Amino acid sequence: MWKWQEIQTMSREINKISIIGSGNVAWHLSKHFAEANIEVSHITSRNKNTCIEICNKTDATYVASVSDLPQNQLVIICTPDDSIASICEQVHYTCPVAYTSGSIDLSKLPKRQNLGVFYPLQTFSKCYDLDLKNVPFFIEATNEKFSQCLFALASQISSTVRSANSQERSELHLSAVFVNNFTNHIIHKAQEYAESKSIDFNYLLPLLNETIRKLESDSAFNAQTGPARRRDNSTIEQHKSKLKGISKEIYNLLSKSIKNTYHD
């Protein structure tokens, strides 16, 4: 692990940043770089309107295409995964490049002297404020010096920065999909059901908060409760009789998984 003095020295090697993209990740990174007095000089995106909106908030310059970005300057790609490889090929060869994806293997991208990963493990939405100091960043690069520079840069906006190779990052990303995307969708299905039965979902928020709070001090395995955990089949059948379609399938599959976890 590097000392803080070394991190400060390495961070000065990245004087200015260009960003490609104007979605949720680009929005938050630009905002926090600006707050940390790290200059985002240029931003480009296929969506001109949202790009200009970010530029106005960060004093960056909007450019119409990747080819218009400054040379010899770090470029951070904040775009969907399927566009990263083609964008890498468009960035001038003098520019170090980093991308924010959790699932794209570094070795599968076009070869560059300085290519790396600047992956924040968090869900991002423009309409919600987020303190990146509490967001872990995972770094990987094609060479040690560039890895150190990206590590130093991330340390300016986050208190948790770690190295992770492509395999480790892929496993983190899959775990994150279960934790965030699938959990959120299940909550959506609960909101949908509650609304259909004229139930105020706010009644369930203390339960949801307590479910998350328990995980701060115990494992999900130990914290599990409910009819499937108790093997209360009569309650399970009663619940299933109230559901149909994909909601019933989800209930069945999750109940089976819980039973298998505790009763096999």
C-alpha positions, 0 to 999 in steps of 0.5 A: 500500500502506498503512503499518502505522500506518494499518492499526492505525488502520483496524483499530480501526474494527472493534471487534467481529465477528459470524459466520454459519456454523459450518463449517470456515472459521468455525471457523478464523477465529473461533479466529484472531480470538480469538488476535489479541484481536479479539472475535467477540461473536456467532455464529449457524448452522443447526447449533446444536451446532457453533455452540455448540462454536465459541462455547465456544472463543471466548467468543462468544454463540450466537444462534438467528437472523441477526435476533438479531445486534447492529446496527452491527457487522461480520458475516462470512458463512462459509456455502456460496455458494448461501446468501450472497445470501439471508443478506445480505438478512436482516442488519440494514441497519446492519451492514457485511457481508463474505463468505468465498467465492472465486467469488461476484461482489460485484455479483451480491449484494443492494445494501448500503452496506458489502458486501465480500469477506474471502477466505482462499485455503486449504483448511480442516478443523477437525481440522487446525491452520492458521497463518493468517499463511501464508494469503493473504487477498483483499479487495474491497468496495463502497467504498474505506473499507470495503475498507481496514477489511477489509484492516486486519482481515485484516492482524491475522491474515495476513501476506499481504493483497491487493486482488482484484476479483471477476474476479480472485478467480474466476480464483484460485478456479478455479486453487485447485480444480486445485491442491487439490481435483483434486490431492487427488482424484488422490492419493485414487485413488492411495491406493485403487489402492495399497490394492487391491494391498496397497501401503503408501502411505507408500512414496509420501509422499517422492515426493509431498513432493518433487513439491511441494518442486520447485515452490518453486524451479521451474515445474511445466512444467519439473519434469514427468517420467514416461512421458507426458512421455517419450512412453513409449507402451509403459509407458502402455499397460501402465499402462492395462491395469491400470486400469478405469472412471473411473481409466482415464479420468483416466489417459488424459486426463492422459497426453494433456494431458501429451503435448499440452503437450510434444510438439505 
